[in-house]
Amino acid sequence: MEFALTKEQEMVRKTAREFAEKEIAPIAADIDERAEFPAETVRKLGALGFMGMTVPKEWGGSGMDDISYAIAVEEVSRVCASHGVTMSVCNSLVCWPLMKFGTDAQKEKYLKPVASGKVLGCFGLTEPNAGTDAGSQATVARKEGDKYIINGSKVFITNASKSDVTILFAMTDKSKGTKGISTFVVDSNTPGYSIGSIEKKMGIRASIQTELVFQDMEVPAENLLGKEGQGFKIAMATLDGGRIGIAAQALGIAQAAYEESVKYAKQREQFGKPISSFQAIQWFISDMATEIDAARLLVYKAAFDKWKGRPYTTSAAMAKYFASDVAMKATRNAIQVHGGYGFTKDYAVERFYRDAKITEIYEGTTEVQKMVIAGDLLK
Ligand SMILES: Cc1cc2nc3c(=O)[nH]c(=O)nc-3n(C[C@H](O)[C@H](O)[C@H](O)COP(=O)(O)OP(=O)(O)OC[C@H]3O[C@@H](n4cnc5c(N)ncnc54)[C@H](O)[C@@H]3O)c2cc1C
């Protein structure tokens, strides 16, 4: 077994780290405080080829492997988890289903601009009454001739108000349950498509989540992604890969919390010596380092499975479940290492703690990951 990264993967880490430290770090605290979407640095991430990393070059992407993608999300999230999720949505939730299920015409029109970083995309699955129970879609698409008329709404949609392309799920035949859900690729400027309220959040405040509302929105039948009735399958398959991105985001947040803790523990003195000399602090550091290493192995293993065409539903669920838990623990203990100062906005660990929480919730809560894992083990 070889644990070394390839030259390309090392290069991705270097590029992502340098970009994040040079361009994102100086603004990360400020955009969090003001809940401001960082349009300029997101555009630069796109120009670096980070929005469609595993999409082949012929379709506007960077043609890289899934471990490189996980590393890029990890490195960007180490500095700013809001940038991390913006990237993860475009790569995993928009480019991947377009690449996997799209026609050449759909790839040309919708995949290329997102994968090449020219425009952003979003993924509209969640509704007010369809969260974990994503199969209970109330958004309805009615076929009329060569178009579908779509009515309904979505909530919590990341990037929605900044996106040109929406991967949208709607019920085409309610009598068939989850087999009656279909997927559409929708232009954001379609009449009847509108942005609703913006979510005010405790973490990843510089990413943007909004409601989406569709009123008699006419979508050409050629914008159906995959076949009618395949939507739920497409959503679940897409989220399998998305979980690797979120696990990588959690890993980056945990790594940042660890690094800040080591730095602070060596600087801060109490009782005439650095707090790093106290065993209680040393144990925080060793627990963080050990658990982060374990999380990294799970995240890269899931990415490796996906890259090599092996089944990855379970390894991705394990990676997300474990890495998000590690991020929560590492950020909580990072604040403990910083004492009262960690509770203030003068230190980044306060932001990391708030940002970590979402990794246990979106793209399937921790409870859902455990259901997925158990479902595989007990089948
Ligand atoms: C910041 C943010 C960004 C998001 N981005 C997107 C996006 O881009 N696109 C999108 O479509 N969605 C997005 N979401 C939605 C997100 O995926 C859902 O919030 C998540 O899936 C949980 O759904 P819910 O909030 O309705 O919680 P609920 O489903 O109501 O769950 C509440 C609690 O019940 C538990 N629970 C529910 N069912 C079960 C069960 N069967 N067994 C055990 N426990 C259960 C859950 O684990 C949770 O603890 C986003 C959410 C947030 C907060």
The ligand as an SDF file (V2000), in Angstrom:
LIG
                    3D

 53 58  0  0  0  0  0  0  0  0999 V2000
  -26.1660   26.1000    5.0010 C   0  0  0  0  0  0  0  0  0  0  0  0
  -26.9710   25.0860    4.2720 C   0  0  0  0  0  0  0  0  0  0  0  0
  -26.7290   24.8540    2.9190 C   0  0  0  0  0  0  0  0  0  0  0  0
  -27.5160   23.9360    2.2190 C   0  0  0  0  0  0  0  0  0  0  0  0
  -27.3350   23.7880    0.8590 N   0  0  0  0  0  0  0  0  0  0  0  0
  -28.2270   23.0310    0.1490 C   0  0  0  0  0  0  0  0  0  0  0  0
  -28.1740   23.0050   -1.2760 C   0  0  0  0  0  0  0  0  0  0  0  0
  -27.3260   23.6310   -1.9260 O   0  0  0  0  0  0  0  0  0  0  0  0
  -29.1100   22.2730   -1.9380 N   0  0  0  0  0  0  0  0  0  0  0  0
  -30.0720   21.5650   -1.2880 C   0  0  0  0  0  0  0  0  0  0  0  0
  -30.8930   20.9310   -1.9470 O   0  0  0  0  0  0  0  0  0  0  0  0
  -30.1330   21.5620    0.0750 N   0  0  0  0  0  0  0  0  0  0  0  0
  -29.2510   22.2860    0.8040 C   0  0  0  0  0  0  0  0  0  0  0  0
  -29.3100   22.3140    2.1740 N   0  0  0  0  0  0  0  0  0  0  0  0
  -30.3200   21.5140    2.8730 C   0  0  0  0  0  0  0  0  0  0  0  0
  -29.7260   20.3890    3.7040 C   0  0  0  0  0  0  0  0  0  0  0  0
  -29.2360   19.3750    2.8870 O   0  0  0  0  0  0  0  0  0  0  0  0
  -30.8160   19.9230    4.6940 C   0  0  0  0  0  0  0  0  0  0  0  0
  -30.9280   20.9540    5.6690 O   0  0  0  0  0  0  0  0  0  0  0  0
  -30.4900   18.6130    5.3380 C   0  0  0  0  0  0  0  0  0  0  0  0
  -30.5520   17.5690    4.3870 O   0  0  0  0  0  0  0  0  0  0  0  0
  -31.4400   18.2560    6.4900 C   0  0  0  0  0  0  0  0  0  0  0  0
  -32.7800   18.4970    6.1620 O   0  0  0  0  0  0  0  0  0  0  0  0
  -33.6800   19.3770    7.1540 P   0  0  0  0  0  0  0  0  0  0  0  0
  -32.9310   20.6160    7.4480 O   0  0  0  0  0  0  0  0  0  0  0  0
  -35.0250   19.5080    6.5660 O   0  0  0  0  0  0  0  0  0  0  0  0
  -33.7470   18.5430    8.4910 O   0  0  0  0  0  0  0  0  0  0  0  0
  -34.7830   17.3670    8.8470 P   0  0  0  0  0  0  0  0  0  0  0  0
  -34.8500   16.3940    7.7370 O   0  0  0  0  0  0  0  0  0  0  0  0
  -36.0430   17.9920    9.3310 O   0  0  0  0  0  0  0  0  0  0  0  0
  -34.0490   16.6810   10.0720 O   0  0  0  0  0  0  0  0  0  0  0  0
  -34.1560   17.1280   11.4370 C   0  0  0  0  0  0  0  0  0  0  0  0
  -33.4970   16.1030   12.3240 C   0  0  0  0  0  0  0  0  0  0  0  0
  -34.1730   14.8360   12.2110 O   0  0  0  0  0  0  0  0  0  0  0  0
  -33.2500   13.8170   11.8440 C   0  0  0  0  0  0  0  0  0  0  0  0
  -33.9320   12.8500   10.9890 N   0  0  0  0  0  0  0  0  0  0  0  0
  -34.7540   13.0830    9.9310 C   0  0  0  0  0  0  0  0  0  0  0  0
  -35.1720   11.9370    9.3960 N   0  0  0  0  0  0  0  0  0  0  0  0
  -34.6090   10.9420   10.1320 C   0  0  0  0  0  0  0  0  0  0  0  0
  -34.6570    9.5180   10.0980 C   0  0  0  0  0  0  0  0  0  0  0  0
  -35.3550    8.8540    9.1740 N   0  0  0  0  0  0  0  0  0  0  0  0
  -33.9440    8.8200   11.0200 N   0  0  0  0  0  0  0  0  0  0  0  0
  -33.2060    9.4630   11.9490 C   0  0  0  0  0  0  0  0  0  0  0  0
  -33.1310   10.7980   12.0490 N   0  0  0  0  0  0  0  0  0  0  0  0
  -33.8100   11.5340   11.1460 C   0  0  0  0  0  0  0  0  0  0  0  0
  -32.1180   14.5570   11.1130 C   0  0  0  0  0  0  0  0  0  0  0  0
  -30.9150   13.8050   11.1200 O   0  0  0  0  0  0  0  0  0  0  0  0
  -32.0370   15.8290   11.9480 C   0  0  0  0  0  0  0  0  0  0  0  0
  -31.2870   15.5790   13.0910 O   0  0  0  0  0  0  0  0  0  0  0  0
  -28.5260   23.2120    2.9030 C   0  0  0  0  0  0  0  0  0  0  0  0
  -28.7370   23.4310    4.2710 C   0  0  0  0  0  0  0  0  0  0  0  0
  -28.0020   24.3690    4.9430 C   0  0  0  0  0  0  0  0  0  0  0  0
  -28.3150   24.6260    6.3990 C   0  0  0  0  0  0  0  0  0  0  0  0
  1  2  1  0
  2  3  1  0
  2 52  2  0
  3  4  2  0
  4  5  1  0
  4 50  1  0
  5  6  2  0
  6  7  1  0
  6 13  1  0
  7  8  2  0
  7  9  1  0
  9 10  1  0
 10 11  2  0
 10 12  1  0
 12 13  2  0
 13 14  1  0
 14 15  1  0
 14 50  1  0
 15 16  1  0
 16 17  1  0
 16 18  1  0
 18 19  1  0
 18 20  1  0
 20 21  1  0
 20 22  1  0
 22 23  1  0
 23 24  1  0
 24 25  2  0
 24 26  1  0
 24 27  1  0
 27 28  1  0
 28 29  2  0
 28 30  1  0
 28 31  1  0
 31 32  1  0
 32 33  1  0
 33 34  1  0
 33 48  1  0
 34 35  1  0
 35 36  1  0
 35 46  1  0
 36 37  1  0
 36 45  1  0
 37 38  2  0
 38 39  1  0
 39 40  1  0
 39 45  2  0
 40 41  1  0
 40 42  2  0
 42 43  1  0
 43 44  2  0
 44 45  1  0
 46 47  1  0
 46 48  1  0
 48 49  1  0
 50 51  2  0
 51 52  1  0
 52 53  1  0
M  END
$$$$
